[in-house]
Structures are given as structure tokens and as C-alpha cells.
Amino acid sequence: MADLEPMHGENDTEGVIVAKGVSMVVLFCACMICGLVPMFVARRFNWITPDEAGSLKSKNKIVMTLLSFGGGVLLSTTFLHLLPEVDHNIIHLQGEYY
């Protein structure tokens, strides 16, 4: 039976670069679409007036609720990404001082 060697070497950086590039393009497109959808929905259902859109202040409860939810999601995502680093540092400090 022939040796089963991988088709690429261990240092296959070309594939990694292509994967990173593709993922950046996909993430950009997904973020752009998800960011523009609320604007089109608000315009379609007349949730905000042009004056409110210019000053970024709205009296509409639906718009305010969606904005608050979006802000909460961003804030919680930030703290969620910090948890592994904090946990690593806590374990490191406990091992150093105990």
C-alpha cells in the first residue's frame, strides 16, 4: 500500500491565506447586509421620518427597542470575548500565588 501523505506540506500557508480572505469577504458581506436590513425595513414601514433619521433620535418604541437590543448584543459580545483571557490570567495568578 502506498504512503498516505497529505497533498500539501505542513507549512501550507497559501491555503490559510485563501481561507482567511474568503472568510473576510463573507463576513463583510454578511455584516453589510445585516446592517442595511433595519434601514430598509424602517423605510418600508415608515417607522422613522426623515427628520428623525437625520438627528438619530426617534420616538418610535419599536425602533428604540431594536436599537437597545443591538447595543446590548454588541456589549455582551465584547465581554464574552474577554472571558477566555480573564480566565487564563486568573488561572495563571492562582498558580503563581497559591
N, C-alpha and C positions, 0 to 999 in steps of 0.2 A: 504494500500500500504506500502511496506517495506521501511525502511530508505535507502536513496541513499547515502551511504558513499563511499568515494574513497577506492579502494582496498589497497592503501598504505597510511601510515600515512603522516602527514605534513612534517616530517623530513626524507624523503626518500632519504638518501644520497647514497645508493647503485645504484639507477638508474642514479643519476647525475654523479657518478664516471664512470659508464659504458658508458654513453653518451660522457663524456669528453675523455675517452680512445679511443672510436670508432672514434670520430672526429679528434683526434690527428693522428691516423693511416691513416685515409682517407686524411687529409691534407698533411701528409708526402708523401704518395704515389703520390698524385696529383702534389706536388711541384717537386718531383723527376722526374716524367715523363715529366712535362713541362720544367724542366731544362735540361734534356737529349735530348729532341727532336731537338733543334737547332744544337747540336753537330752531330747528325746522319744526319740531312738534309745537313749541311755543308760538311760532309764527302761524302755523296751520290752525290752531285752536284759539288764536287771539288772546293768549294768556297775558301778554305784555304789550303795552303801547310803545310807539317809537320813542316817546319822551322817557319812559321808564327804562328802555333799553340803553338810551344814551347816558343816563345817570347811574345805571346799575342798581337802582332802588326799585323795589316792587312791593305793591300792597297785596298782591295775589298770594293767598295761602299755599296754593299748590306749588308755585314757583319757589317760594321761601322754604317750604318743606324739602323740596328736591335739592335746593342749594345747601341747606343744612345737612341733609343726608350725605351729599357729595363731600362736603368739608369733613364730616365725621369719618367717612371712609378713608380719605387721604390721611387724616391724623392717625387713625388706628393702624393703617398700613405702615406709616412711619415707625410707630412704636413696635409693631410686630417685627419689622426688620431689625430693630435694635436688640431684641430679646436674645438671639444667639450670642452676640458679642458680650452682652451683660452677663449671661450665664457662664460663658467661658472665663471672663475676668473674675467672677465670684469664685468659681472652682479653683482658679489659679491662686487667688488671695487666700482662700481657705487652706489650700495645701501649703502655702508659704508660711502662714502664721499659726497653724494648728499642728 
